[in-house]
Amino acid sequence: MQRYWKRIRLVFFCMILLIYSTPLPAAAWQGDWLELAFIRNGKLWVKQGGQERPITADGIASWPSWSPDGKWIAYLRRESVQADLAQLWLYDTTKGRTYQVQDAVQDVNWSPTQNLLAYRIDSILTVTDLRDGHPRRAQEVVPGVGEYSWLPDGSGFLVSAAGSLGPMGWSPSELYKVIASPDEATKQVHKFYTLPTTFRFQGQQFLAVGTSRFKWSADGKWISFLATQTASLSADENVLCLLSSDGKTFVPTAEMLAYDRWFKWSPQDATLGVIAGIGRFSLVGKRLQLFGPPFGHGRTLTPNKQADRSFDWLDAQTLLVSRSAEPASDHEPLANVMPKIFQVHGKDGTAQAISSPQAGAGDFDPQVLSGGQAITWVRWDRRRADIWVADRDGSHAKRWVEGIGEGQLSVEHWHWDSVISWKKQHDR
């Protein structure tokens, strides 16, 4: 009998070891803590807590954008697809109310630090204050603005005034720092830098008549922007420039198209990622390059016969890239060159595909969410676009929103930010 109970205890002990040593299946990734504003059939929708709901019923909505604290969503509204002028509207996510703010606006941007919303009406930079929970009367900041960006601390703006053609030729484009607050009656305007009207880069002469928006490196020492040419020339090539934050050092860096999201700073240092290349067809000759101080020749990460469509930084050493085969010419059927999402290492360019779209579909616009804890992309088959989410390594990928609107198109480049805006999430 004693031997019998020893055997029973031995079997029981082995079962316990088996249970605790067997790995449990990985839980399916849900992502229901993510929050998204998106456009579907021309209407603004929101997904929060795993639930979708429509916000607008009339007009054509586009370019949604969350406020820094997630209370507000700004968006543009047109009466019809053909309408040239857009109205600026706001949606209060806590009260469920919408507000019309202004007519005929462009270039809407939230302050990085508080609920102040900037935009242009013609060339007048204007700000609406929402800090007390409802839209106040708009305040004009400065006239004559071509492009602008908020300063990193939200204290004002860096703006550019475009050059103009006169009897003596083109005048230069001027950059100004504008220190302004809705709480102060006065503002400070200082000339920051004068762009050379013409300059040589890679053996060619460039005419610079304007700029793009401005982006600061993580260490605050450098500002990146495009020096843009006249409209017809700008469609084919512009020059990405770097300017030291004290305005003393100007470095032309790469030739590229006029897409703001094709140049992005690393989240931790002064390394700049750029999809470089000339020619308005966005799939031929476009290469992802990295530039770091002293910003000489860039390091190319794109293999031969490949084209990079968009990218984001996963961390200081790794990038997410939408990459496809490069068409032999702009006459090749584009269904042959649909992209996948690759994880690319910045030091040596090694790449691993982390998405697997079905035949005839491609994965576009990779974005990093919640400080790198999750990633997302748009899967599109030229008939329908869906939003996918996954863990940072591409595992547990799932379709998260079905049937969003197509982003605005420019020569085979889709501006998916015209139909998608993710609420900024704190690291989980």
NUMAR-410849 format. One record per residue (C-alpha): residue in one letter; chain; x, y, z. Coordinates in Angstrom, 1 decimal. Layout:
['a', 'A', [X, Y, Z]];
...
***
This chain:
['m', 'A', [0.0, 0.0, 0.0]];
['q', 'A', [2.8, 2.4, 0.8]];
['r', 'A', [4.4, 1.7, -2.6]];
['y', 'A', [1.1, 2.4, -4.2]];
['w', 'A', [0.8, 5.9, -2.6]];
['k', 'A', [4.4, 6.7, -3.6]];
['r', 'A', [3.5, 6.0, -7.3]];
['i', 'A', [0.4, 8.2, -7.0]];
['r', 'A', [2.5, 11.0, -5.6]];
['l', 'A', [5.1, 10.6, -8.4]];
['v', 'A', [2.4, 10.7, -11.1]];
['f', 'A', [0.8, 13.8, -9.5]];
['f', 'A', [4.2, 15.5, -9.3]];
['c', 'A', [4.9, 14.8, -13.0]];
['m', 'A', [1.6, 16.2, -14.0]];
['i', 'A', [2.3, 19.4, -12.1]];
['l', 'A', [5.7, 19.7, -13.9]];
['l', 'A', [4.0, 19.2, -17.3]];
['i', 'A', [1.4, 21.8, -16.7]];
['y', 'A', [3.8, 24.5, -15.6]];
['s', 'A', [6.5, 23.7, -18.2]];
['t', 'A', [4.1, 23.8, -21.2]];
['p', 'A', [4.0, 27.2, -22.8]];
['l', 'A', [0.6, 28.8, -23.0]];
['p', 'A', [-0.7, 29.9, -26.4]];
['a', 'A', [0.0, 33.6, -27.1]];
['a', 'A', [-3.1, 35.8, -26.5]];
['a', 'A', [-4.5, 37.4, -29.6]];
['w', 'A', [-3.6, 41.1, -29.9]];
['q', 'A', [-6.6, 43.3, -29.6]];
['g', 'A', [-5.5, 46.9, -29.6]];
['d', 'A', [-8.9, 48.1, -28.2]];
['w', 'A', [-7.1, 50.7, -26.1]];
['l', 'A', [-6.1, 52.5, -29.4]];
['e', 'A', [-8.3, 55.5, -30.5]];
['l', 'A', [-8.7, 56.6, -34.1]];
['a', 'A', [-10.4, 59.2, -36.2]];
['f', 'A', [-11.0, 58.2, -39.8]];
['i', 'A', [-13.0, 59.0, -42.9]];
['r', 'A', [-15.5, 56.5, -44.4]];
['n', 'A', [-17.6, 57.5, -47.4]];
['g', 'A', [-16.8, 61.1, -46.9]];
['k', 'A', [-17.9, 61.1, -43.2]];
['l', 'A', [-15.9, 61.5, -40.0]];
['w', 'A', [-15.9, 58.4, -37.8]];
['v', 'A', [-14.2, 57.6, -34.5]];
['k', 'A', [-13.2, 54.3, -33.0]];
['q', 'A', [-12.8, 54.2, -29.2]];
['g', 'A', [-12.8, 51.3, -26.8]];
['g', 'A', [-13.2, 48.9, -29.7]];
['q', 'A', [-16.4, 50.6, -30.9]];
['e', 'A', [-17.0, 52.6, -34.1]];
['r', 'A', [-19.4, 55.5, -34.4]];
['p', 'A', [-20.1, 58.1, -37.1]];
['i', 'A', [-19.6, 61.8, -36.2]];
['t', 'A', [-20.8, 63.7, -39.3]];
['a', 'A', [-23.7, 63.2, -41.6]];
['d', 'A', [-23.4, 66.1, -44.0]];
['g', 'A', [-20.7, 67.3, -46.4]];
['i', 'A', [-17.4, 65.8, -47.3]];
['a', 'A', [-14.9, 65.5, -44.3]];
['s', 'A', [-11.1, 65.1, -44.6]];
['w', 'A', [-7.9, 65.7, -42.8]];
['p', 'A', [-8.9, 64.8, -39.2]];
['s', 'A', [-6.5, 65.7, -36.4]];
['w', 'A', [-6.5, 65.1, -32.6]];
['s', 'A', [-5.7, 67.9, -30.1]];
['p', 'A', [-2.7, 67.2, -27.8]];
['d', 'A', [-5.0, 66.1, -24.9]];
['g', 'A', [-7.4, 64.1, -27.1]];
['k', 'A', [-10.5, 66.2, -26.3]];
['w', 'A', [-10.9, 67.7, -29.7]];
['i', 'A', [-10.8, 66.5, -33.3]];
['a', 'A', [-10.3, 69.1, -36.0]];
['y', 'A', [-11.3, 68.3, -39.6]];
['l', 'A', [-12.0, 70.0, -42.9]];
['r', 'A', [-15.5, 69.9, -44.4]];
['r', 'A', [-16.5, 70.7, -48.0]];
['e', 'A', [-20.0, 70.9, -49.4]];
['s', 'A', [-19.1, 68.5, -52.3]];
['v', 'A', [-16.1, 66.7, -53.7]];
['q', 'A', [-15.8, 69.4, -56.3]];
['a', 'A', [-15.7, 72.3, -53.8]];
['d', 'A', [-12.4, 74.2, -53.7]];
['l', 'A', [-12.7, 75.8, -50.3]];
['a', 'A', [-12.9, 74.0, -47.1]];
['q', 'A', [-14.5, 74.9, -43.7]];
['l', 'A', [-12.7, 74.2, -40.5]];
['w', 'A', [-14.8, 72.2, -38.0]];
['l', 'A', [-14.2, 70.8, -34.5]];
['y', 'A', [-15.7, 67.8, -32.7]];
['d', 'A', [-15.7, 67.8, -28.9]];
['t', 'A', [-15.2, 64.1, -28.0]];
['t', 'A', [-16.4, 64.6, -24.4]];
['k', 'A', [-19.6, 66.4, -25.2]];
['g', 'A', [-20.3, 64.9, -28.6]];
['r', 'A', [-20.8, 68.3, -30.2]];
['t', 'A', [-19.5, 69.8, -33.5]];
['y', 'A', [-18.6, 73.4, -34.1]];
['q', 'A', [-17.9, 75.3, -37.3]];
['v', 'A', [-14.8, 77.5, -36.8]];
['q', 'A', [-13.8, 79.2, -40.0]];
['d', 'A', [-14.3, 79.2, -43.8]];
['a', 'A', [-11.7, 78.9, -46.5]];
['v', 'A', [-8.8, 77.6, -44.3]];
['q', 'A', [-5.5, 75.8, -45.1]];
['d', 'A', [-2.7, 74.1, -43.2]];
['v', 'A', [-4.4, 73.2, -39.9]];
['n', 'A', [-2.0, 72.4, -37.1]];
['w', 'A', [-2.4, 71.9, -33.3]];
['s', 'A', [0.1, 73.3, -30.8]];
['p', 'A', [2.3, 70.6, -29.5]];
['t', 'A', [1.7, 71.6, -25.9]];
['q', 'A', [-1.9, 72.9, -25.5]];
['n', 'A', [-5.3, 73.3, -27.1]];
['l', 'A', [-4.4, 76.1, -29.6]];
['l', 'A', [-5.3, 75.5, -33.2]];
['a', 'A', [-3.4, 77.3, -36.0]];
['y', 'A', [-4.3, 77.6, -39.6]];
['r', 'A', [-4.0, 80.0, -42.6]];
['i', 'A', [-6.8, 82.1, -44.1]];
['d', 'A', [-5.1, 83.1, -47.4]];
['s', 'A', [-1.7, 84.2, -46.1]];
['i', 'A', [-2.8, 85.2, -42.6]];
['l', 'A', [-1.7, 82.9, -39.8]];
['t', 'A', [-4.6, 82.6, -37.4]];
['v', 'A', [-5.1, 80.8, -34.0]];
['t', 'A', [-8.3, 79.6, -32.3]];
['d', 'A', [-8.0, 79.1, -28.5]];
['l', 'A', [-9.8, 76.1, -27.0]];
['r', 'A', [-8.1, 75.9, -23.7]];
['d', 'A', [-11.2, 76.7, -21.7]];
['g', 'A', [-13.3, 74.0, -23.3]];
['h', 'A', [-14.9, 75.8, -26.2]];
['p', 'A', [-13.7, 77.7, -29.3]];
['r', 'A', [-12.9, 81.3, -28.7]];
['r', 'A', [-12.9, 84.1, -31.3]];
['a', 'A', [-10.0, 83.6, -33.8]];
['q', 'A', [-7.0, 85.8, -33.4]];
['e', 'A', [-4.8, 86.9, -36.4]];
['v', 'A', [-1.1, 86.4, -35.7]];
['v', 'A', [0.8, 87.6, -38.7]];
['p', 'A', [0.1, 88.2, -42.4]];
['g', 'A', [2.2, 87.2, -45.4]];
['v', 'A', [2.8, 83.6, -44.4]];
['g', 'A', [3.6, 80.9, -47.0]];
['e', 'A', [4.3, 78.0, -44.6]];
['y', 'A', [4.7, 77.7, -40.9]];
['s', 'A', [5.2, 75.3, -38.0]];
['w', 'A', [4.8, 75.6, -34.3]];
['l', 'A', [8.0, 76.0, -32.3]];
['p', 'A', [8.7, 72.8, -30.3]];
['d', 'A', [7.7, 74.4, -27.0]];
['g', 'A', [4.5, 75.9, -28.3]];
['s', 'A', [5.6, 79.5, -27.6]];
['g', 'A', [5.1, 80.6, -31.2]];
['f', 'A', [6.0, 79.8, -34.8]];
['l', 'A', [8.7, 79.5, -37.4]];
['v', 'A', [7.2, 80.9, -40.6]];
['s', 'A', [8.4, 81.5, -44.2]];
['a', 'A', [7.4, 84.3, -46.5]];
['a', 'A', [7.6, 83.2, -50.1]];
['g', 'A', [9.8, 85.0, -52.6]];
['s', 'A', [8.2, 87.1, -55.3]];
['l', 'A', [9.1, 87.8, -58.9]];
['g', 'A', [9.9, 91.5, -59.6]];
['p', 'A', [11.7, 93.6, -62.2]];
['m', 'A', [15.1, 92.5, -60.8]];
['g', 'A', [14.1, 88.8, -60.6]];
['w', 'A', [13.1, 86.7, -57.7]];
['s', 'A', [13.3, 88.1, -54.2]];
['p', 'A', [14.5, 85.6, -51.5]];
['s', 'A', [12.3, 83.6, -49.2]];
['e', 'A', [12.6, 84.9, -45.6]];
['l', 'A', [12.2, 82.9, -42.4]];
['y', 'A', [10.9, 84.5, -39.2]];
['k', 'A', [10.4, 83.5, -35.6]];
['v', 'A', [7.1, 84.7, -34.2]];
['i', 'A', [6.6, 84.6, -30.4]];
['a', 'A', [2.9, 84.9, -29.7]];
['s', 'A', [0.4, 84.0, -27.1]];
['p', 'A', [-3.4, 84.4, -27.0]];
['d', 'A', [-2.9, 85.8, -23.5]];
['e', 'A', [-0.7, 88.7, -24.7]];
['a', 'A', [-1.7, 91.6, -26.8]];
['t', 'A', [1.7, 92.0, -28.4]];
['k', 'A', [3.9, 89.6, -30.3]];
['q', 'A', [7.6, 89.5, -31.2]];
['v', 'A', [8.7, 88.9, -34.8]];
['h', 'A', [12.3, 88.4, -35.6]];
['k', 'A', [14.0, 87.6, -38.9]];
['f', 'A', [15.6, 84.2, -38.5]];
['y', 'A', [17.2, 83.4, -41.9]];
['t', 'A', [17.2, 84.5, -45.5]];
['l', 'A', [17.2, 81.6, -48.0]];
['p', 'A', [19.6, 82.0, -50.9]];
['t', 'A', [17.4, 82.7, -54.0]];
['t', 'A', [19.6, 80.3, -56.0]];
['f', 'A', [22.2, 77.8, -54.9]];
['r', 'A', [24.2, 75.0, -56.4]];
['f', 'A', [23.6, 71.4, -55.2]];
['q', 'A', [25.0, 68.3, -56.8]];
['g', 'A', [26.2, 70.2, -59.8]];
['q', 'A', [22.9, 71.9, -60.5]];
['q', 'A', [21.5, 75.4, -60.0]];
['f', 'A', [18.3, 75.6, -57.9]];
['l', 'A', [15.8, 78.4, -57.6]];
['a', 'A', [14.3, 78.5, -54.1]];
['v', 'A', [11.1, 80.6, -53.8]];
['g', 'A', [9.4, 79.0, -50.8]];
['t', 'A', [9.6, 76.3, -48.2]];
['s', 'A', [7.7, 73.3, -46.7]];
['r', 'A', [6.8, 73.0, -43.1]];
['f', 'A', [9.7, 72.7, -40.5]];
['k', 'A', [10.7, 69.8, -38.4]];
['w', 'A', [13.2, 69.8, -35.4]];
['s', 'A', [15.6, 67.1, -34.6]];
['a', 'A', [15.1, 65.3, -31.2]];
['d', 'A', [18.1, 67.1, -29.7]];
['g', 'A', [16.7, 70.5, -30.9]];
['k', 'A', [19.9, 71.4, -32.8]];
['w', 'A', [18.7, 71.1, -36.4]];
['i', 'A', [15.7, 72.1, -38.5]];
['s', 'A', [14.7, 70.3, -41.6]];
['f', 'A', [12.6, 71.6, -44.5]];
['l', 'A', [12.2, 71.7, -48.2]];
['a', 'A', [13.4, 74.6, -50.3]];
['t', 'A', [10.7, 74.6, -53.0]];
['q', 'A', [10.9, 75.8, -56.5]];
['t', 'A', [8.2, 77.3, -58.7]];
['a', 'A', [5.1, 75.1, -59.1]];
['s', 'A', [6.0, 73.3, -62.3]];
['l', 'A', [9.6, 72.6, -61.2]];
['s', 'A', [8.5, 71.7, -57.6]];
['a', 'A', [6.4, 68.8, -58.9]];
['d', 'A', [9.6, 67.1, -60.0]];
['e', 'A', [12.3, 68.1, -57.5]];
['n', 'A', [13.0, 70.2, -54.5]];
['v', 'A', [16.0, 70.3, -52.1]];
['l', 'A', [15.8, 69.1, -48.6]];
['c', 'A', [17.8, 71.5, -46.4]];
['l', 'A', [19.0, 71.6, -42.9]];
['l', 'A', [19.4, 74.7, -40.8]];
['s', 'A', [21.1, 74.8, -37.4]];
['s', 'A', [18.7, 76.0, -34.7]];
['d', 'A', [20.8, 79.2, -34.2]];
['g', 'A', [20.3, 80.0, -37.9]];
['k', 'A', [24.1, 80.0, -38.7]];
['t', 'A', [24.6, 76.8, -40.7]];
['f', 'A', [22.7, 76.0, -43.8]];
['v', 'A', [23.2, 72.5, -45.4]];
['p', 'A', [21.5, 71.5, -48.7]];
['t', 'A', [21.2, 67.7, -48.2]];
['a', 'A', [19.1, 65.7, -50.7]];
['e', 'A', [16.8, 66.1, -53.7]];
['m', 'A', [13.2, 64.9, -53.2]];
['l', 'A', [9.6, 65.4, -54.0]];
['a', 'A', [7.4, 67.8, -52.0]];
['y', 'A', [6.0, 65.3, -49.5]];
['d', 'A', [6.4, 66.4, -45.9]];
['r', 'A', [6.0, 62.8, -44.6]];
['w', 'A', [9.0, 61.7, -46.7]];
['f', 'A', [11.5, 63.2, -44.3]];
['k', 'A', [11.4, 62.3, -40.5]];
['w', 'A', [13.9, 62.7, -37.7]];
['s', 'A', [14.9, 59.7, -35.5]];
['p', 'A', [13.0, 59.9, -32.2]];
['q', 'A', [16.2, 60.0, -30.2]];
['d', 'A', [19.0, 61.8, -32.1]];
['a', 'A', [19.9, 64.0, -35.1]];
['t', 'A', [19.6, 61.2, -37.7]];
['l', 'A', [17.2, 62.1, -40.5]];
['g', 'A', [15.4, 59.6, -42.7]];
['v', 'A', [14.6, 60.7, -46.2]];
['i', 'A', [13.0, 59.2, -49.3]];
['a', 'A', [15.1, 60.9, -51.8]];
['g', 'A', [14.9, 61.0, -55.6]];
['i', 'A', [13.6, 63.3, -58.4]];
['g', 'A', [10.8, 62.9, -60.9]];
['r', 'A', [7.2, 63.3, -60.1]];
['f', 'A', [6.4, 59.6, -60.5]];
['s', 'A', [6.7, 58.4, -56.9]];
['l', 'A', [7.7, 54.8, -57.7]];
['v', 'A', [10.8, 55.3, -59.8]];
['g', 'A', [14.2, 56.2, -58.4]];
['k', 'A', [13.0, 56.8, -54.8]];
['r', 'A', [15.5, 55.5, -52.2]];
['l', 'A', [15.3, 55.7, -48.4]];
['q', 'A', [18.5, 57.3, -47.1]];
['l', 'A', [19.8, 58.2, -43.6]];
['f', 'A', [21.7, 61.4, -42.9]];
['g', 'A', [23.5, 62.3, -39.7]];
['p', 'A', [25.9, 65.1, -38.6]];
['p', 'A', [27.9, 66.5, -40.4]];
['f', 'A', [25.2, 65.7, -43.0]];
['g', 'A', [27.4, 64.7, -46.0]];
['h', 'A', [26.4, 61.8, -48.2]];
['g', 'A', [23.5, 59.8, -47.0]];
['r', 'A', [23.5, 56.0, -46.4]];
['t', 'A', [21.1, 54.3, -48.8]];
['l', 'A', [18.9, 51.5, -47.3]];
['t', 'A', [16.8, 50.7, -50.4]];
['p', 'A', [18.0, 47.7, -52.5]];
['n', 'A', [18.4, 48.0, -56.2]];
['k', 'A', [15.2, 47.5, -58.2]];
['q', 'A', [13.1, 48.3, -55.1]];
['a', 'A', [11.1, 51.4, -54.3]];
['d', 'A', [10.2, 52.8, -50.8]];
['r', 'A', [6.8, 54.3, -50.6]];
['s', 'A', [6.6, 55.6, -47.0]];
['f', 'A', [8.3, 55.0, -43.6]];
['d', 'A', [8.3, 55.6, -39.9]];
['w', 'A', [10.9, 55.2, -37.1]];
['l', 'A', [10.2, 52.2, -34.9]];
['d', 'A', [13.1, 53.2, -32.6]];
['a', 'A', [16.5, 55.0, -32.9]];
['q', 'A', [18.0, 52.0, -35.0]];
['t', 'A', [15.0, 50.5, -36.8]];
['l', 'A', [12.5, 51.7, -39.4]];
['l', 'A', [9.2, 50.5, -40.7]];
['v', 'A', [9.1, 50.8, -44.5]];
['s', 'A', [6.4, 50.3, -47.1]];
['r', 'A', [8.5, 48.7, -49.9]];
['s', 'A', [7.7, 47.3, -53.3]];
['a', 'A', [9.5, 46.3, -56.5]];
['e', 'A', [10.4, 49.2, -58.7]];
['p', 'A', [8.5, 49.4, -62.0]];
['a', 'A', [10.6, 49.4, -65.1]];
['s', 'A', [8.9, 52.6, -66.2]];
['d', 'A', [5.8, 54.6, -65.4]];
['h', 'A', [3.9, 52.6, -68.0]];
['e', 'A', [4.2, 49.2, -66.2]];
['p', 'A', [0.9, 48.0, -64.7]];
['l', 'A', [1.0, 49.2, -61.1]];
['a', 'A', [-0.8, 46.2, -59.8]];
['n', 'A', [2.5, 44.4, -60.2]];
['v', 'A', [4.3, 46.6, -57.6]];
['m', 'A', [2.1, 46.5, -54.5]];
['p', 'A', [4.2, 46.9, -51.3]];
['k', 'A', [4.7, 45.1, -48.1]];
['i', 'A', [5.8, 46.4, -44.7]];
['f', 'A', [9.5, 45.7, -43.9]];
['q', 'A', [11.4, 46.2, -40.7]];
['v', 'A', [14.7, 47.7, -41.8]];
['h', 'A', [17.8, 48.1, -39.6]];
['g', 'A', [19.4, 51.5, -40.0]];
['k', 'A', [23.0, 50.4, -39.5]];
['d', 'A', [23.3, 47.8, -42.2]];
['g', 'A', [20.1, 48.0, -44.2]];
['t', 'A', [19.1, 44.4, -43.5]];
['a', 'A', [15.3, 44.0, -43.9]];
['q', 'A', [12.6, 41.5, -43.0]];
['a', 'A', [9.1, 41.5, -44.3]];
['i', 'A', [6.6, 41.6, -41.5]];
['s', 'A', [3.3, 41.8, -43.4]];
['s', 'A', [1.7, 39.5, -46.0]];
['p', 'A', [-1.0, 41.1, -48.1]];
['q', 'A', [-3.0, 38.9, -50.3]];
['a', 'A', [-2.4, 38.9, -54.1]];
['g', 'A', [-3.4, 42.2, -55.7]];
['a', 'A', [-3.2, 44.1, -52.4]];
['g', 'A', [-0.5, 46.2, -50.8]];
['d', 'A', [0.4, 47.6, -47.4]];
['f', 'A', [0.9, 51.3, -47.1]];
['d', 'A', [1.6, 54.1, -44.6]];
['p', 'A', [3.2, 52.3, -41.7]];
['q', 'A', [3.0, 54.1, -38.4]];
['v', 'A', [4.4, 53.5, -34.9]];
['l', 'A', [1.9, 53.8, -32.1]];
['s', 'A', [2.3, 54.2, -28.3]];
['g', 'A', [6.0, 54.7, -28.3]];
['g', 'A', [6.7, 51.5, -30.4]];
['q', 'A', [4.4, 49.1, -28.5]];
['a', 'A', [2.1, 48.7, -31.6]];
['i', 'A', [2.2, 49.4, -35.3]];
['t', 'A', [-0.3, 50.0, -38.0]];
['w', 'A', [-0.7, 50.2, -41.8]];
['v', 'A', [-3.3, 50.6, -44.5]];
['r', 'A', [-4.0, 47.5, -46.7]];
['w', 'A', [-5.5, 48.5, -50.0]];
['d', 'A', [-6.4, 46.5, -53.2]];
['r', 'A', [-7.4, 49.5, -55.3]];
['r', 'A', [-11.1, 48.8, -54.4]];
['r', 'A', [-11.1, 48.9, -50.6]];
['a', 'A', [-8.8, 50.2, -47.9]];
['d', 'A', [-8.6, 48.7, -44.4]];
['i', 'A', [-6.6, 49.6, -41.3]];
['w', 'A', [-4.5, 46.8, -39.8]];
['v', 'A', [-2.8, 46.8, -36.4]];
['a', 'A', [-0.1, 44.5, -34.9]];
['d', 'A', [2.5, 44.1, -32.3]];
['r', 'A', [5.8, 46.0, -33.0]];
['d', 'A', [7.3, 42.9, -34.7]];
['g', 'A', [4.2, 42.4, -37.0]];
['s', 'A', [2.9, 39.5, -34.9]];
['h', 'A', [-0.8, 39.2, -34.0]];
['a', 'A', [-1.7, 41.3, -37.0]];
['k', 'A', [-5.5, 41.9, -37.4]];
['r', 'A', [-7.8, 44.0, -39.5]];
['w', 'A', [-9.0, 46.7, -37.1]];
['v', 'A', [-11.1, 49.0, -39.3]];
['e', 'A', [-12.8, 48.1, -42.6]];
['g', 'A', [-13.6, 50.3, -45.5]];
['i', 'A', [-11.9, 53.7, -44.9]];
['g', 'A', [-11.7, 56.3, -47.6]];
['e', 'A', [-8.8, 56.4, -50.0]];
['g', 'A', [-6.2, 59.0, -49.3]];
['q', 'A', [-5.7, 62.0, -51.6]];
['l', 'A', [-3.8, 60.9, -54.7]];
['s', 'A', [-0.8, 62.6, -56.3]];
['v', 'A', [1.0, 60.7, -59.1]];
['e', 'A', [0.7, 57.2, -57.4]];
['h', 'A', [1.4, 58.7, -53.9]];
['w', 'A', [-1.5, 58.5, -51.5]];
['h', 'A', [-1.8, 61.0, -48.6]];
['w', 'A', [-3.4, 58.6, -46.1]];
['d', 'A', [-3.2, 61.3, -43.4]];
['s', 'A', [-6.1, 62.9, -45.2]];
['v', 'A', [-8.3, 60.1, -44.0]];
['i', 'A', [-6.6, 58.8, -40.8]];
['s', 'A', [-5.5, 60.4, -37.5]];
['w', 'A', [-4.4, 58.3, -34.4]];
['k', 'A', [-4.9, 59.8, -31.0]];
['k', 'A', [-1.5, 60.1, -29.2]];
['q', 'A', [-1.3, 57.3, -26.6]];
['h', 'A', [0.8, 57.3, -23.5]];
['d', 'A', [3.2, 54.3, -23.2]];
['r', 'A', [1.4, 51.4, -21.8]];
***
